[in-house]
Amino acid sequence: MNKVNIGIESLGFYSPRYYFPLSSLAQARGLDDDEKYGKGLWQEKMSVAPPNEDIVTMGASAAAYALEGVDKTTICAILFATESSFDYSKSAGIFIHDLLGLPQACMVLECKQACSSGAAALKISLGLLALQDSHKKILVITSDISLYELGSAAEPTQGAGACAFVVSTDPKILTIENYWGHHAKNVPDFWRPNYMLHPIASGKQSIENYLQSLQGAWQQYHQESNFQLQNIDGYCFHLPYSRMAEKAIIHLYKKLNKQTLPDEMFERCMLSTSYSKEIGNCYTASLFIGLLSLLENNASSLEGARIGMFSYGSGCSAIFFSGIISEGYAKHISQQHTRVALDERSPLSYDEYEKFHTFAVADASGNMAIPQYQTGRFRLDSVVGHHRNYATASS
């Protein structure tokens, strides 16, 4: 175990101010939304980022919420996990460091390995904190925009959002246990070359690799911890679409361990999908939005519960780990904040959705005026001389 308790002190969530109903997408594509998207994927809506939102504005808004009540001078590092980055050299976290006014005595790093880099950043943060004074803290940001070609099979799983969390020796929400399971293998299930706007994806192969990686990561985690399924009180899984949670937990219990899946465990796992159904796939942020969903939607207290967490990054690299929910955690999360953020979004018509989807925030000249729409606390203001300029939403 960790010599000192280290884990998540605070959580911040952000979703863009617009969404597109899956029923409207189904109508546009000539499909039965209830059969294809509702029952098949368990998806109802997708959050859609307007032209003046990106991973920086979303990540900064989530981080600003996570930092409420936290002394910013204690932040010694920013780890930004994303697979939607727009620069081959400069970390998008540098922009957030500036927007939030964080100390210059701060390390900033961008992490990439598809959707699993958020969990990887969390693990890295534990090691970094072990090298720091006990009062230091690390800000981990997960922020992504999932975007596929119009009319593609993956289109209904699109989404956008961010989750940020402060990692410290005062884990008010979740103490991370020092047991980790990993699985890595070179597979062509999902990738996006530098010259392509949209990823190349094989949905069937990706699901197969996801479940194989769950097996491999769980086995190493089990060997390190000696925990059995009955030692874990709930699960959060990476959600490329919400129904993946059902596939994953059934695979874990029935296929890998030949055990009956308790109804209570299944129902608790399904609580982690509540927000995903309304947001869509947020890549690196997906797992942690699932954790927030579980914590905020479980009717009874989860204090002291061990939560197993599985993150799958296509390509592939997967991580299984666990944490203990802290006493008094409910005082440090806000279902009302999350619910308001989701309920106050504006629906898009199909034409508006397509307009947002096809807007390119880059051109050969390196200069672009950005049309302005509703955002959170921050917005992308312009691109001038190939440099992105950000501003507070009120300016």
N, C-alpha and C positions, 0 to 999 in steps of 0.2 A: 504494500500500500504506500501511498504518498506519505512522506514524513510529516507533512502538514497538510491540512485540508486545502485543496485548491479546486476551484470550479467556477461556476457562473454566478456572478453577483447580481447582474441585472440583464434584462432582455428588452430590446427595442424592435418594433415591427413597422414596416411601411409597405403600402400598396399604392400604385398610381391611382389617380382620381377618376379613372375611366374603366369601364368593363364592357365586354361584348357577350351577350347571352349565347349560350351554345344552341339554344332553340333557333335563334336567328341565323347562326352559321349553318345549321342543319337545313333550314329552309332554303338558304342560298345554294346549298350543295345538292338539293333534291333528296334529302335523307329524312328518315324518321328519327328525330332527336332523342326520343325516349329510349328507343332500342339501341341506337348506335352510340350515343354519347352518355345518356343517363344510366342505362343498365350496363352498357358495355364498359364505360370508363369511370362512371360515377362522377362525371363532371357536369357542372351547371353553368358556370361563367368562367371567363378568362379576364384577368386584369390586363389592360393594354396601356403601354407607356406612350404618351403623346410625344411629338417631336422635341419638346424642350425638357424631357425627362430622359435620364440614362442611368447607368449603374452608379455614377457619382451622386446624382441628386437623390436617388432612392437610398443608397447606402448612407449618405450624410443625414437624411431625415431619420432613418432608423437609429443611427448612432447617436444623434442628438437626444432622442428619447431615452436610449440606454444610459446616457451620461447624466441624466437628470439626477441630482443628489450626489453625484460622484465628483470628487476634487480632480479637475482636469490635470493639475500639476503632477498627479500620481501616474498618469498614463506614460509608460516608457516605450510602448511599441504599438503599431497598427499592423495587423495582418488582414489583408483584404483578399478574400477568396472569391473568384469569379471566373466564368468562362465566356464572358461577354466583353472582354477588354478591347479597347480601341487603339492601343499604342503598344508597339513591340518593345519599347524601352522603358518608358516612364510608368511607374505604378499609378493606377487610378487613385490609390490611397493618398497620394501626395495632395491631390485636390481636396479630399475630405479633411486631411490634416489642416489645410489652410482655412477651409470653410468653418471648421469647428474651433479654430483658435487654439490648437493643442501645442504643447511645449516643443521648442526646437530640439531639445535633448530627447529625441524620440526616433526610434527605428521604424521605417515604413517598408513593408514588403508585400508584393502581390503573389498569391499562391494559385497554382493551376494544376488540376488533374480532374477535368470534367466536374461532375457534381460532388465528388468526394473531397474536394479541396477544403471545404468548410470544416469537415471533421478533422482533416489533417492539420488545418490551422489551429484548431482547438488543442490538438495533441502537442503541436510545436509550442504553443503558448505555455503549456504546463512546464516544459523543459526550460523555457526562457525565464519563467518566474522563479524557478529553483536557483537561478544564477543572480537574482536581483534581491535588493532589500525587501523585507516582507511587506512594506507599505506600497510597493510599486504594483501597477496593474496594467493589463494589456487589453486593448480594444480589438476584438475580432469582428470583421464585417463580412457578411455574405450577401451578394447582390447580383441579380442576373435578369436578363430579358430573354425569354425563350421564344424564338422566332423561326418559323418554317415557311416554306414556299406556299403561296396561296393554292388551295386545292389539294395539297399533299395529305397523305394519311396521318401525318403527325400534327397537322394544323389544329385540331381540336384540343390538343394537350398544351398549347401555348400558354404562357403566363408571364408575369413580371412582378417582382417584389424583392424585399430585402429584410434581413434579420441581422441585428447587431447585438453583441453581448460583451460585457466586461468580465474578464477572467481575473480572479484575485484570490488571496488567502482568506477572504471573507465571503464564501459562497452562499449567499442568502437564498439562492434558488436551487442549485444542483451541485453537489460535490462529485467530482469525477473520480472514479476508481481507476487504479493503475493496472488494469487488465485490458489488453488490446488484442484483437484478432485481425489479421490482414490477409488479403488475397490479391495477387497481381498476375496478369496474363496478357500477352499482346493479342488482342482480338479486334477485327474491323467491324464493330457494331455501331459506332457513332463517332464521327469526327468532322471537324470543319477546317479545311486547309486555309492558309492565310489569304488566298486569293478569292475565297468564296464568302458571300454574305450569309448563306444559309448552310446548316450542317447536312452531311450525308448520314442517313440513319437507316438501319435495318431493325425495325421494331421487334420482329420475332426473335432474331439473334440476340438482341439486347436483353430481352426478357429471360432467355435461356442463360445468358452470361450472368445476369443479375442473380438468379437463383443458384447457379453454380458457385458464384462468389460468396453468397450468403452461407452456403455450406462450408466453404473453405475458411471464411473468416470466423464463423461460429465455432468450428472445431478448434482453431487456435485459441480463441477466447476461452472456450471450455477447458482446454488443457492448462492454460495459465491460471485461471480462476478456480477451477474445480467446481464451478457452479453448474447446476442442472437447470432445466427449464423451470422447475418449481421454485427456484431461488430468485426468479425474476418476476416482478409484479406488473409490468407493463412494457409495451414496445412502441418504438417509433421507427419507421422505415423511410428511406428515401422514396419520394412519390413522383415518378414521372407522370403518373396519373393516379387518381385516388384509389382506384380498385387494386392497384399494385400491393397495397397493404394487406388485402385479403389473400392474394396469391402468396405473399411472403410469409405470413404467419401460419398459413396452412402448410406450406412447404417445410417450415421450421419444425412444426409439431408432428405432422402426419408422415411426411416423406423422410425427414432426416432422423427423427427420434421415435417414430412409430408410437406416438402418444395421442390420446384424445385431446382435442383443443377445448378447454373449458369455455363455456358461454361467456362468463364474466371477463375472461382474458380477451376473447374476441371483441366483445363490446367495448372494452377499454381501448383496445388497439384502434377500433374504428373512430373513436373520439379524436384521434390524431389526424384524421382526414377531413375534419369539419371545415377548416379554413381552405385547405387545398381544393375542395370542391368549388369554392367561390373564386379562387385565384388562378389556378393552373400550375404548371410546372415552373418553379423558380430555381431550378438547377441547384446551386450551392446552398441556397437559402431554404430549400424544401424540407430538409430534415429538421431544422431548428424551428421553422414555422409549424411543423408537426408537433414538436415538443410543446410549443406555446399553446397549440390547439388542445393537446391533451391536458395540460395544466389548467387551462381556463374553462374547459367544458366538462371536466369530471365533477360530478355532483358531490361526492364525498372527498374528504381530505386525503391527499397522497403523501403526507408527511412520513418520511422514513422509507418510502417505497423505492425499490431498485428498478430503474428503467433501463432496458436494453435498447441500444440505438445502433442502427445499421445504415451505413452510407455507401452507395454504389456510384463509382465514377466510371463511365464508359471508357473502353479502350484497352485494359480495364484495371482499376485498382479499387478495392473495397475495404471498409473498416467496420469492425463491430466493437463496441465498448459499452460501458454502463456507468450510471451515476445514481447517487442517493439523493432523493428530494429532501430539501432542508426543512427543518422545523420553522414555521412561520412564513413559508414561501409565498402564501396567498397574499400577503401584505405587499409583495414586491412585483406583482403582475396585475394587469388591469384588463379584464374581459371587456369592460365598457369602452376602453380606448380602442381595442381591436375591433369591436363590433361597430363603433361609430366610423372608424376608418373604412370599413367594408360597406356599411349601409349608406354612407354619404357619397359614394362613387356615382358618377353619371353614366347611364347606358349609352352606347354608341349605336347608330344605325349601321347597316352594312356598308354604305358608301363612306361613312366616317371611319369605320374600322379599316377599310381598304386604303383610305388616304393615309392614316397613321402608319399602316403596315408598310407602305411603299415609299414613305419619306426617307430619303438618304441624308444622314447628317455628316456628309463628307462629299467633297467634289475636288476635281483636279486643281482648282485654283487655290484651295485651302482657305477660302473665304465664303462664309454663308450666313445669311440672316436666318434666324430661327423663329418660326411662328410661335406665338405664345399662347399657351393654354393653362388651365388650372394645374397646379402642382402642389407639393408639400411645402416644406420650409425653404427649399432651394430649387433653382431652375437653371437650365442651360440657356445662357443669354445670346451667345454668338460664337462663331468660329472665325477668327481673324489671323491671318498669317500662319495658318495650320494649327493655331493654338485655341483651345477651348476655354471660353470665359464663362464663369458661373457667377450667380448673384443670389441674394436672398429673394424669396418670392415677393416680398413687399417692395423691393427696390425697382 
